[in-house]
Amino acid sequence: MIRHTPDQLRAADTDRDAVAERLATALSQGRLQADEYHQRLEHAYAARTYADLDRLVADLPVPSRPGAVSPQRTSPDSSKLLHLP
């Protein structure tokens, strides 16, 4: 039996939606420009694993509201950031 790390597990539609909401919040707070938001949003809905989603929000602050999706780390890991052209 193959064991996967948590980052390798498949993401669900609800996980992609939660990241999309986080990106929208970052856009509204001025943390992302519109073009970067749209690129990340496209990648979020195409993401297959938690690692794919984590890369999209690794450089954003952890949400503080109850029930919000939180990344596994509190500071960005530059090796996991998605580098967009």
C-alpha positions in Angstrom: 0.0 0.0 0.0 1.4 3.4 -1.0 1.3 6.0 1.7 1.1 9.6 0.7 2.2 12.7 2.7 -0.7 15.1 3.6 0.5 17.5 0.8 0.1 14.7 -1.7 -3.5 14.0 -0.9 -6.2 15.0 -3.3 -8.0 18.2 -2.7 -11.8 18.4 -2.8 -13.9 21.1 -4.4 -14.6 22.6 -0.9 -10.8 23.0 -0.5 -10.5 24.8 -3.8 -13.4 27.0 -2.9 -11.8 27.9 0.5 -8.6 28.9 -1.3 -10.5 30.9 -3.8 -12.2 32.8 -0.9 -8.8 33.4 0.7 -7.5 34.8 -2.6 -10.6 37.1 -2.9 -10.0 38.4 0.6 -6.3 39.1 -0.3 -7.4 40.9 -3.4 -9.9 43.1 -1.4 -7.2 43.9 1.1 -4.8 45.0 -1.6 -2.4 42.1 -1.0 -2.8 40.9 -4.6 -3.2 42.8 -7.8 -6.1 41.8 -10.1 -3.9 39.9 -12.7 -2.1 37.9 -10.0 -5.5 37.1 -8.3 -6.9 35.8 -11.6 -3.8 33.7 -12.3 -3.9 32.2 -8.8 -7.6 31.6 -9.0 -7.2 29.7 -12.2 -4.5 27.6 -10.6 -6.7 27.0 -7.5 -9.5 25.5 -9.5 -7.1 23.3 -11.5 -5.3 22.1 -8.3 -5.3 18.4 -7.6 -3.5 18.2 -4.3 -3.2 20.1 -1.0 0.4 21.0 -2.0 -0.9 22.7 -5.2 -3.3 24.8 -3.1 -0.7 25.6 -0.4 1.6 27.1 -3.0 -1.1 29.6 -4.0 -1.5 31.1 -0.5 1.9 30.5 1.1 2.8 34.2 1.0 -0.5 35.4 2.4 -1.3 35.9 6.1 -3.2 33.2 8.0 -6.9 34.0 8.2 -8.0 35.1 11.7 -11.7 34.5 11.5 -13.3 31.3 13.0 -13.7 28.5 10.6 -11.3 29.9 8.1 -8.9 27.6 6.2 -5.4 27.9 7.7 -2.2 26.8 6.0 0.1 24.4 7.8 2.8 27.0 8.3 2.8 30.5 9.5 5.6 31.9 7.3 6.1 31.5 3.6 8.4 28.7 2.5 9.9 30.2 -0.7 10.6 26.7 -2.0 6.9 26.0 -2.2 5.7 29.3 -3.8 4.2 29.1 -7.2 6.3 31.1 -9.6 4.1 32.6 -12.3 5.4 33.9 -15.6 
